[in-house]
Amino acid sequence: MYFCTLIRTIMFEKIINLTSICPENNAFYINSVFYTYLETAKRINGIKMLLQNSTSQNIGIIINDDIETYASIFAVLFSGKTYVPINPINPIDRNDKIIEQAEITAILISNKKHLSGIFSDIATLKILETFNVWEENDILSLPKIDYEQNAYILFTSGSTGVPKGVPISYKNLISFVNAFFSLGYRINEKDRFLQIFDLTFDLSIMSFLIPLCCGACVYTVPLGEIKFTAAYSIIEDHEITVALMVPSMLSFLRKYFDEIRLEKMKYSFFCGEALYEDLTEAWADCVPNALIQNVYGPTEATIFCLTYNWNRNLANKNLNGIVCIGKPMKDMIAVIVDNQLKPVTDGILGELCLSGPQLTTGYLKNIQKNKESFFEINSDGKVQIFYRTGDICFKDNDGDFLFSGRLDNQVKIQGFRVELSEIEFHAREYMNGMNAVVHTSINSSGNTLINLFVENFNNVDDLLVYLKSKLPPYMIPNAIKTIPSFPLNINGKVDRKSLKELI
């Protein structure tokens, strides 16, 4: 039985009607090299053997754009364990906090030569090198899995300066896969999927897992290149048929739209940021045969859980130019609540809250954040747990949800969630408590820029160096500017509204 068959029939046992795949079909295209399903399965089995003596449930994986990293992810999943992706370019302090919170004692890495500068204390970790590790046996077997056990843990930005761990169980992941295929996509072993995302970003999981459930091939974007340029080259050169992208990529490509015509693309998905109607309408001419779909969902609800199909022939729903985020996927529930967490009637703006089998049970070791983010709704004697997304939305009479904005100080940068207060936290920490405020702006290409304003502090070069030691690259301010004094409100706090007007 082949690799993709096992994913569909065992790990995701609810999925049926799998097409049997030839083991010589390509599973991955990475750095200009193809890897077959047969070769991938042998690598997975070899890495599984490395994990046999590990008592750690949570396995760290140092991510890289290579076949060993992807094989490591599946080796962990087929072992019934939990994978925790760790980005080697993140600051040591951040990775140390991830190791501590997830209680990781075993680390998979494709090349031990790349260990330098990732952790502060390697001696306490069991480092397992995966380069060229494989077993001749290509038949994958799966032990009995506790579906309440975590499949993976991803870490997102935290307002206190400590990243938040989001555990997603096997049940959550299987629920997403079932819900995805229930939408009726016509995907098979001949399809070619784009994988543009950092493996610490949950959209990557859809981009490499779904194709392997169908026997399709995953085309990854090489590291060290201009991401959107490299991604488009792959899309064009290899006639990609399915692509999940962030809307920022369209902003980057817009000046080339007149030259782009991707007739082989079947599905063009967008997630991670607000998708604007004018941009989508222009892109539709570039992908004349594709279904364009806006999908929505936080990491806490497993990748995405609402979808909206762009209609080429009729008017599309939007709010302030932002394309509708649609209706909940199978078995998921979405409600709009007021500031008392009470459901409101359709057409009334409020906070979007989610419930259902794709929802995590809560953040890792973060009782306070769990109290703030999760609550119960009792309906007809049935109690359901809901997650507060922080997104302001409303539901129309057709049951579609439309996005209006955010309740808090959170933005999306390249699809990543960024708590602006986390940047401010580290800046104030370096400046011994002096005021720091982050303001975002949109450049001419439609990209979000981070601008850090500090009060009466001139050593901005050293501050930037410090922030780079604490924050991942996508959270580093594009500019740091000094203001002699911040305006205050009647309570003596920084008046952010007045400061924004001053800026």
For each residue, the residues with C-beta under 8 A, 3 or more apart:
1: 5 6 9 139 140
2: 5 6 20 21 22 23 37 38 41 138 215
3: 6 7 21 23 27 37 38 40 41 44 138 140 212
4: 7 8 18 21 27 37 212 213 214 215
5: 1 2 8 9 18 20 21
6: 1 2 3 9 10 11 78 140 142
7: 3 4 10 11 12 209 212 213
8: 4 5 11 12 15 16 18 213
9: 1 5 6 12 13 15 18
10: 6 7 13 142
11: 6 7 8 77 78 142 145 170 174
12: 7 8 9 15 174 177 178 213
13: 9 10 174
14: 174 178
15: 8 9 12 18 177 178 181 213
16: 8
17:
18: 4 5 8 9 15 213 214
19: 188 189 214 215
20: 2 5
21: 2 3 4 5 25 37 189 215
22: 2 25 37
23: 2 3 36 37 38 41 138
24: 36 37 38
25: 21 22 36 37 189 215 217
26: 29 34 35 36 37 217
27: 3 4 35 36 37 39 40 212 217 218
28: 34 35 40 67 70 217 218 219 220
29: 26 32 33 34 35 217 218 219 220 238
30: 33 35 65 66 67 70 220 222
31: 65 66 220 222
32: 29
33: 29 30 67
34: 26 28 29 217
35: 26 27 28 29 30 39 40 67
36: 23 24 25 26 27 39 40
37: 2 3 4 21 22 23 24 25 26 27 40 41 215
38: 2 3 23 24 41 42 138
39: 27 35 36 42 43 67 134
40: 3 27 28 35 36 37 43 44 67 70 71 74
41: 2 3 23 37 38 44 45 138 139 140
42: 38 39 45 46 134 135 136 137 138
43: 39 40 46 47 67 68 71 75 130 133 134
44: 3 40 41 47 48 71 74 75 78 140
45: 41 42 48 49 75 134 135 137 138 140
46: 42 43 49 50 71 75 130 133 134 135
47: 43 44 50 51 68 71 72 75 108 128 130 133
48: 44 45 51 52 75 78 79 135
49: 45 46 52 133 135
50: 46 47 54 75 108 128 130 133
51: 47 48 54 59 75 76 79 81 106 128
52: 48 49
53:
54: 50 51 59 81 105 106 126 128
55: 105
56: 59 81 103 104 105 106 126
57: 81 82 149 150
58: 81 82 83 84 102 103 104 150 153
59: 51 54 56 76 81 82 83 84 104 106 107 108
60: 83 84 86 98 99 102 104 106 107 108 125
61: 69 72 73 76 83 84 85 86 107 108 109 199
62: 69 86 88 107 108 109 110 114 115 118
63: 69 85 86 87 88 198 199 200
64: 68 69 88 110 111 114 223
65: 30 31 69 220 221 222 223
66: 30 31 69 70 110
67: 28 30 33 35 39 40 43 70 71
68: 43 47 64 71 72 110 130 131 133
69: 61 62 63 64 65 66 72 73 110 130 199
70: 28 30 40 66 67 73 74 208 218
71: 40 43 44 46 47 67 68 74 75 130
72: 47 61 68 69 75 76 83 108 110 130
73: 61 69 70 76 77 83 85 199 208
74: 40 44 70 71 77 78 212
75: 43 44 45 46 47 48 50 51 71 72 78 79 108
76: 51 59 61 72 73 79 81 82 83 108
77: 11 73 74 80 81 83 151
78: 6 11 44 48 74 75 140 141 142
79: 48 51 75 76 143
80: 77 142 143 144 145 146 149
81: 51 54 56 57 58 59 76 77
82: 57 58 59 76 149 150 151 152 153 167
83: 58 59 60 61 72 73 76 77 151 152 153
84: 58 59 60 61 98 102 104 152 153 154 155
85: 61 63 73 152 154 199 200
86: 60 61 62 63 90 95 98 99 107 118 200
87: 63 90 95 198 199 200 472
88: 62 63 64 114 117 118
89: 472 473
90: 86 87 94 95 472
91: 94 95 468 469 470 471 472
92: 95 96 117 118 119 120 469
93: 96 97 120 469 470
94: 90 91 97 98 163 470 471 472
95: 86 87 90 91 92 98 99 118 119
96: 92 93 99 100 119 120 121
97: 93 94 100 101 162 163
98: 60 84 86 94 95 101 102 104 155 163 165
99: 60 86 95 96 102 104 119 125
100: 96 97 103
101: 97 98 155 162 163 165 364 365
102: 58 60 84 98 99 153 165 364
103: 56 58 100
104: 56 58 59 60 84 98 99 107 125
105: 54 55 56 124 125 126
106: 51 54 56 59 60 125 126 128
107: 59 60 61 62 86 104 125 126 127 128
108: 47 50 59 60 61 62 72 75 76 128 130
109: 61 62 112 114 115 127 128 129 130
110: 62 64 66 68 69 72 114 129 130 131
111: 64 114 129 131
112: 109 115 127 129
113: 116
114: 62 64 88 109 110 111 118
115: 62 109 112 118 119 122 127
116: 113
117: 88 92
118: 62 86 88 92 95 114 115
119: 92 95 96 99 115 122 125
120: 92 93 96
121: 96 124 125
122: 115 119 125 127
123:
124: 105 121
125: 60 99 104 105 106 107 119 121 122
126: 54 56 105 106 107
127: 107 109 112 115 122
128: 47 50 51 54 106 107 108 109
129: 109 110 111 112 133
130: 43 46 47 50 68 69 71 72 108 109 110 133
131: 68 110 111
132:
133: 43 46 47 49 50 68 129 130
134: 39 42 43 45 46
135: 42 45 46 48 49
136: 42
137: 42 45
138: 2 3 23 38 41 42 45
139: 1 41
140: 1 3 6 41 44 45 78
141: 78
142: 6 10 11 78 80 145
143: 79 80
144: 80
145: 11 80 142 149 170
146: 80 149 170
147: 169 170 171 174
148: 169 170 171
149: 57 80 82 145 146 169 170
150: 57 58 82 153 167 168 169 170
151: 77 82 83 168 169 170 172 173
152: 82 83 84 85 167 168 173 205
153: 58 82 83 84 102 150 165 166 167 168 364
154: 84 85 165 166 168 200 201 202 299
155: 84 98 101 163 164 165 166 200
156: 163 164 166 299 416 417
157: 163 164 410 416 417 418 419 422 475
158: 161 162 163 164 369 419 422
159: 409 419 421 422 425
160: 422 425
161: 158 422 425 426 429 470
162: 97 101 158
163: 94 97 98 101 155 156 157 158
164: 155 156 157 158 363 364 366 369
165: 98 101 102 153 154 155 363 364 365 366
166: 153 154 155 156 299 300 360 363 364
167: 82 150 152 153 360 361 362 363 364
168: 150 151 152 153 154 172 173 202 299 302 360
169: 147 148 149 150 151 172 173 360 361
170: 11 145 146 147 148 149 150 151 173 174
171: 147 148 174 175 357
172: 151 168 169 175 176 302 357 358 359 360
173: 151 152 168 169 170 176 177 205 302
174: 11 12 13 14 147 170 171 177 178
175: 171 172 178 179 302 331 356 357 358
176: 172 173 179 180 206 302 303 305 358
177: 12 15 173 174 180 181 209 210 213
178: 12 14 15 174 175 181 182 330
179: 175 176 182 183 305 329 330 331 332 358
180: 176 177 183 185 206 210 329
181: 15 177 178 185 213
182: 178 179 329 330
183: 179 180 307 329 330
184:
185: 180 181 267
186: 266
187: 191 210 211 214 216 242 266 267
188: 19 191 214 215 216
189: 19 21 25 214 215 216
190: 216 241
191: 187 188 211 214 216 217 241 242 266
192: 216 217 219 238 239 240 241 242
193: 207 208 210 211 216 217 218 219 240 241 242 243
194: 207 219 221 231 234 235 240 242 243 244 245
195: 204 207 208 218 219 220 221
196: 207 220 221 227 231 243 244 245 249
197: 201 203 204 207 244 415
198: 63 87 201 204 416
199: 61 63 69 73 85 87 204
200: 63 85 86 87 154 155 204
201: 154 197 198 204 272 415 416
202: 154 168 205 206 299 302 303
203: 197 206 207 244 246 271 272 303 304 415
204: 195 197 198 199 200 201 207 208
205: 152 173 202 208 209 303
206: 176 180 202 203 209 210 244 303 304
207: 193 194 195 196 197 203 204 210 211 218 244
208: 70 73 193 195 204 205 211 212 218 220
209: 7 177 205 206 212 213
210: 177 180 187 193 206 207 213 214
211: 187 191 193 207 208 214 216 217 218 242
212: 3 4 7 27 74 208 209 215 216 218
213: 4 7 8 12 15 18 177 181 209 210
214: 4 18 19 187 188 189 191 210 211
215: 2 4 19 21 25 37 188 189 212
216: 187 188 189 190 191 192 193 211 212 242
217: 25 26 27 28 29 34 191 192 193 211
218: 27 28 29 70 193 195 207 208 211 212
219: 28 29 192 193 194 195 234 238 240
220: 28 29 30 31 65 195 196 208
221: 65 194 195 196 225 227 230 231 234
222: 30 31 65 225 230
223: 64 65
224:
225: 221 222 229 230
226: 229 230
227: 196 221 230 231
228: 231 232 248 249 252 253
229: 225 226 232 233
230: 221 222 225 226 227 233 234
231: 194 196 221 227 228 234 235 245 249
232: 228 229 235 236 249 253 256 260
233: 229 230 236 237
234: 194 219 221 230 231 237 238 240
235: 194 231 232 238 240 243 262 265
236: 232 233 239 260 262
237: 233 234
238: 29 192 219 234 235
239: 192 236 262 264
240: 192 193 194 219 234 235 243 262 264 265
241: 190 191 192 193 264 265 266 267
242: 187 191 192 193 194 211 216 265 266 267 269
243: 193 194 196 235 240 265 267 268 269
244: 194 196 197 203 206 207 269 270 271 295
245: 194 196 231 249 250 268 269 270
246: 203 249 270 271 272 273 414 415
247: 250 251 270 272 273 274 275 276 279 446
248: 228 251 252 273 414 415 446 447 448
249: 196 228 231 232 245 246 252 253
250: 245 247 253 254 270 279 280 283 446
251: 247 248 254 279 445 446 447
252: 228 248 249 445 447
253: 228 232 249 250 256 257 260
254: 250 251 257 279 282 445 446
255:
256: 232 253 259 260
257: 253 254 260 282 283 285 286
258:
259: 256
260: 232 236 253 256 257 286
261: 285 286 288
262: 235 236 239 240 265 286 287 290
263: 288 289
264: 239 240 241 289
265: 235 240 241 242 243 262 268 287 289 290
266: 186 187 191 241 242 289 290 291
267: 185 187 241 242 243 290 291 293
268: 243 245 265 283 287 290 291 292 293
269: 242 243 244 245 293 295
270: 244 245 246 247 250 275 280 292 293 294 295
271: 203 244 246 294 295 296 297 304 415
272: 201 203 246 247 412 414 415 416
273: 246 247 248 412 415
274: 247 322 323 403 412
275: 247 270 279 280 294 322 323
276: 247 279 280 321 322 323 446
277: 280 281 316 318 321 322 323
278: 281 282 321
279: 247 250 251 254 275 276 282 283 446
280: 250 270 275 276 277 283 284 292 294 310 316 323
281: 277 278 284
282: 254 257 278 279 285 286
283: 250 257 268 279 280 286 287 292
284: 280 281 287 288 292 310 312
285: 257 261 282 288
286: 257 260 261 262 282 283
287: 262 265 268 283 284 290 292
288: 261 263 284 285
289: 263 264 265 266
290: 262 265 266 267 268 287
291: 266 267 268 309 310
292: 268 270 280 283 284 287 309 310
293: 267 268 269 270 307 308 309 310
294: 270 271 275 280 307 308 310 323 324 325 326
295: 244 269 270 271 304 306 307 308 325 326
296: 271 304 305 306 307 308 325 326 401 403
297: 271 301 302 303 304 305 306 354 358
298: 301 354 387 389 417
299: 154 156 166 168 202 302 303 417
300: 166 354 359 360 373 387
301: 297 298 304 305 332 354 356 358 359 360 387
302: 168 172 173 175 176 202 297 299 305 358 359 360
303: 176 202 203 205 206 297 299 358
304: 203 206 271 295 296 297 301 307 329
305: 176 179 296 297 301 302 328 329 332 334 354 356 358
306: 295 296 297 325 326 327 328 329 332 334 401
307: 183 293 294 295 296 304 326 327 329
308: 293 294 295 296 317 323 324 325 326 327 400
309: 291 292 293 326
310: 280 284 291 292 293 294 316 323
311: 314 315 316
312: 284
313:
314: 311
315: 311
316: 277 280 310 311 323 324
317: 308 323 324 396 400 402
318: 277 321 322 323 324 402
319: 322 324 394 402 403 404
320: 404
321: 276 277 278 318
322: 274 275 276 277 318 319 402 403 404
323: 274 275 276 277 280 294 308 310 316 317 318
324: 294 308 316 317 318 319 400 401 402 403
325: 294 295 296 306 308 393 400 401 402 403
326: 294 295 296 306 307 308 309 400 401
327: 306 307 308 334 399 400 401
328: 305 306 332 333 334 354 356
329: 179 180 182 183 304 305 306 307 332 358
330: 178 179 182 183
331: 175 179 356 357 358
332: 179 301 305 306 328 329 354 355 356 357 358
333: 328 354 355 356 384 386
334: 305 306 327 328 352 353 354 395 401
335: 343 352 353 355 377 386
336: 343 344 348 349 350 351 352 353 393 394 395 401
337: 340 341 342 343 344 350 351 353 386
338: 341 342 344 348 350 351
339: 351
340: 337
341: 337 338 353 375 377 388
342: 337 338
343: 335 336 337 377
344: 336 337 338 348 350
345: 348
346: 394 395 396 397
347: 394 395 396 397
348: 336 338 344 345 394
349: 336 392 393 394 404
350: 336 337 338 344 392 393 394
351: 336 337 338 339 388 389 390 391 392 393 407
352: 334 335 336 389 391 392 393 401 403
353: 334 335 336 337 341 375 386 387 388 389
354: 297 298 300 301 305 328 332 333 334 359 386 387 389
355: 332 333 335 359 377 384 385 386 387
356: 175 301 305 328 331 332 333 359
357: 171 172 175 331 332
358: 172 175 176 179 297 301 302 303 305 329 331 332
359: 172 300 301 302 354 355 356 385 387
360: 166 167 168 169 172 300 301 302 363 387
361: 167 169 385
362: 167 366 370 373 374
363: 164 165 166 167 360 366 369 370 373
364: 101 102 153 164 165 166 167
365: 101 165
366: 164 165 362 363 369 370
367: 370 371
368: 371 372
369: 158 164 363 366 372 373
370: 362 363 366 367 373 374
371: 367 368 374
372: 368 369 388
373: 300 362 363 369 370 387 388
374: 362 370 371 385 386 387 388
375: 341 353 385 386 388
376: 383 384 385 386
377: 335 341 343 355 383 384 386
378: 381 382 383
379: 382 384
380:
381: 378
382: 378 379
383: 376 377 378
384: 333 355 376 377 379
385: 355 359 361 374 375 376
386: 333 335 337 353 354 355 374 375 376 377
387: 298 300 301 353 354 355 359 360 373 374
388: 341 351 353 372 373 374 375
389: 298 351 352 353 354
390: 351 406 407 408 410
391: 351 352 403 404 405 406 407
392: 349 350 351 352 403 404 405 406 407
393: 325 336 349 350 351 352 401 402 403 404
394: 319 336 346 347 348 349 350 401 402 404
395: 334 336 346 347 399 400 401 402
396: 317 346 347 399 400 401 402
397: 346 347
398:
399: 327 395 396
400: 308 317 324 325 326 327 395 396
401: 296 306 324 325 326 327 334 336 352 393 394 395 396
402: 317 318 319 322 324 325 393 394 395 396
403: 274 296 319 322 324 325 352 391 392 393
404: 319 320 322 349 391 392 393 394
405: 391 392
406: 390 391 392 409 410 411
407: 351 390 391 392
408: 390 419
409: 159 406 419 420 421 438
410: 157 390 406 417 418 419 420
411: 406 418 420 440 448
412: 272 273 274 415 416 417 418 448
413: 416 418 448 450 474 475
414: 246 248 272 474
415: 197 201 203 246 248 271 272 273 412
416: 156 157 198 201 272 412 413 472 474 475
417: 156 157 298 299 410 412
418: 157 410 411 412 413 422 423 450 474 475
419: 157 158 159 408 409 410 422 423
420: 409 410 411 423 424 438 440 450
421: 159 409 424 425 438
422: 157 158 159 160 161 418 419 425 426 471 475
423: 418 419 420 426 427 436 438 450 452 467 471 475 477
424: 420 421 427 428 436 437 438 452
425: 159 160 161 421 422 428 429
426: 161 422 423 429 430 466 467 470 471
427: 423 424 430 431 436 452 454 463 467
428: 424 425 431 433 434 435 436
429: 161 425 426
430: 426 427 462 463 466 467
431: 427 428 434 436 454 457 463
432:
433: 428
434: 428 431 454 455 456 457
435: 428 454 455 486 494
436: 423 424 427 428 431 452 453 454 455
437: 424 452 453 486 494 496 499
438: 409 420 421 423 424 450 451 452 453 477
439: 451 453 499 500 503
440: 411 420 448 449 450 451
441: 448 449 451
442: 446 447 448 449
443: 446 447 449
444:
445: 251 252 254
446: 247 248 250 251 254 276 279 442 443
447: 248 251 252 442 443
448: 248 411 412 413 440 441 442
449: 440 441 442 443 478 479
450: 413 418 420 423 438 440 475 476 477 478 479
451: 438 439 440 441 477 478 479 480 481 503
452: 423 424 427 436 437 438 477 479 480 481
453: 436 437 438 439 480 481 482 483 486 499 503
454: 427 431 434 435 436 457 460 463 480 481 482 483
455: 434 435 436 482 483 484 485 486
456: 434 482 483 484 485
457: 431 434 454 460 463 482
458: 482
459: 462 463
460: 454 457 463 464 480 481 482
461: 464 465
462: 430 459 465 466
463: 427 430 431 454 457 459 460 466 467 480
464: 460 461 467 468 476 477 480
465: 461 462 468 469
466: 426 430 462 463 469 470
467: 423 426 427 430 463 464 470 471 476 477
468: 91 464 465 471 476
469: 91 92 93 465 466
470: 91 93 94 161 426 466 467
471: 91 94 422 423 426 467 468 475 476
472: 87 89 90 91 94 416 475 476
473: 89 476
474: 413 414 416 418
475: 157 413 416 418 422 423 450 471 472
476: 450 464 467 468 471 472 473
477: 423 438 450 451 452 464 467 480
478: 449 450 451
479: 449 450 451 452
480: 451 452 453 454 460 463 464 477
481: 451 452 453 454 460
482: 453 454 455 456 457 458 460
483: 453 454 455 456 486 499 502
484: 455 456
485: 455 456
486: 435 437 453 455 483 494 495 499
487: 494 495 498 499 502
488: 492 493 494 495
489: 492 493 494 495 498
490:
491:
492: 488 489
493: 488 489
494: 435 437 486 487 488 489 499
495: 486 487 488 489 498 499
496: 437 499 500
497: 500 501
498: 487 489 495 501 502
499: 437 439 453 483 486 487 494 495 496 502 503
500: 439 496 497 503
501: 497 498
502: 483 487 498 499
503: 439 451 453 499 500
